[in-house]
């Protein structure tokens, strides 16, 4: 086995570890300053403003292409869910009314009267 002083991988790992410790301490000191927090607040505000501006621009683009925006699609989905709920309620009310009246199932056509008679034993029909 090679000893740890002559092993290039061990030397590299130790050097990287020391660099990480130095960078972490420098970053910690920088983050504690009020200037850093102000800069981060400005960057966050700029990003939020850019995102809102992009959203507005995209909505105008979709409107010019005669396509619905995300907001409009969400509204349509909510209205569709409401309609489906109301249809479900109507179906259950109709089936309850049908069961209460003793009628056949809703939508089933009434059976026609049976007019044919089976043939008699002699093979003649009456």
C-alpha positions in Angstrom: 0.0 0.0 0.0 1.1 3.5 -0.6 1.4 5.9 2.3 -1.0 8.8 2.5 1.7 11.5 2.0 2.6 10.2 -1.5 -0.9 9.3 -2.6 -1.9 12.0 -5.2 -5.7 11.2 -4.7 -5.4 11.8 -0.9 -3.5 15.1 -1.5 -6.2 16.2 -4.0 -9.0 15.4 -1.6 -7.3 17.2 1.2 -6.7 20.3 -1.0 -10.4 20.3 -2.2 -11.6 19.9 1.4 -9.5 23.0 2.5 -10.8 25.0 -0.4 -14.4 24.1 0.5 -13.8 25.2 4.1 -12.4 28.5 3.0 -15.2 29.1 0.5 -17.9 28.2 3.1 -16.4 30.6 5.7 -16.2 33.4 3.1 -19.7 32.8 1.9 -21.0 32.8 5.5 -19.4 36.1 6.2 -20.8 37.6 3.0 -24.3 36.4 3.7 -24.2 38.0 7.2 -23.8 41.5 5.7 -26.9 43.7 5.1 -25.6 44.5 1.6 -26.0 40.9 0.7 -29.6 40.7 1.9 -30.4 43.9 0.1 -28.9 42.6 -3.1 -30.8 39.3 -2.8 -34.1 41.2 -2.2 -33.5 43.3 -5.3 -32.7 40.2 -7.3 -35.9 38.5 -6.0 -38.0 41.5 -6.8 -36.6 41.8 -10.3 -37.2 38.1 -10.9 -40.8 38.4 -9.7 -41.4 41.5 -11.8 -39.9 39.8 -14.9 -42.1 36.8 -14.3 -45.3 38.9 -14.0 -44.3 40.8 -17.2 -43.7 37.6 -19.0 -47.1 36.3 -17.9 -48.8 39.4 -19.1 -47.0 39.3 -22.4 -47.9 35.6 -22.8 -51.6 36.3 -22.1 -51.6 39.1 -24.8 -50.0 36.7 -27.2 -52.5 34.0 -26.6 -55.3 36.6 -26.9 -54.0 37.7 -30.3 -53.8 34.1 -31.4 -57.4 33.6 -30.3 -56.4 31.0 -27.7 -57.5 30.7 -24.1 -55.1 31.7 -21.3 -54.4 29.6 -18.3 -56.8 31.6 -16.2 -59.6 31.1 -18.8 -58.9 27.4 -19.0 -59.0 27.1 -15.2 -62.4 28.9 -15.2 -63.7 26.5 -17.9 -62.6 23.5 -15.9 -64.3 24.8 -12.7 -67.5 25.4 -14.6 -67.4 22.0 -16.2 -66.9 20.3 -12.8 -69.9 22.3 -11.5 -72.0 21.1 -14.4 -70.9 17.5 -13.9 -71.9 17.7 -10.3 -75.3 19.0 -11.2 -75.8 16.3 -13.8 -74.9 13.7 -11.1 -77.5 15.1 -8.8 -80.2 15.1 -11.5 -79.4 11.5 -12.4 -79.7 10.4 -8.7 -83.0 12.3 -8.3 -84.4 10.8 -11.5 -83.5 7.2 -10.4 -85.0 7.9 -7.0 -88.2 9.1 -8.6 -88.3 6.1 -10.9 -87.8 3.7 -8.0 -90.5 5.5 -6.0 -93.0 5.3 -8.9 -92.2 1.6 -9.5 -91.6 2.2 -13.1 -89.0 0.5 -15.2 -85.5 1.9 -15.6 -85.2 5.4 -17.1 -84.4 5.3 -20.8 -85.7 1.8 -21.4 -88.3 1.5 -24.1 -91.6 -0.2 -23.2 -92.0 -3.8 -24.5 -94.5 -4.2 -27.3 -97.5 -6.5 -26.5 -97.1 -10.1 -27.5 -99.6 -10.9 -30.3 -98.3 -14.1 -31.7 -99.5 -17.3 -30.2 -97.5 -20.6 -30.2 -98.7 -23.2 -32.8 -101.2 -25.7 -31.6 -100.4 -29.4 -31.4 -101.7 -30.0 -34.9 -99.4 -27.4 -36.4 -102.2 -25.0 -37.2 -102.2 -21.4 -36.2 -105.2 -19.8 -34.9 
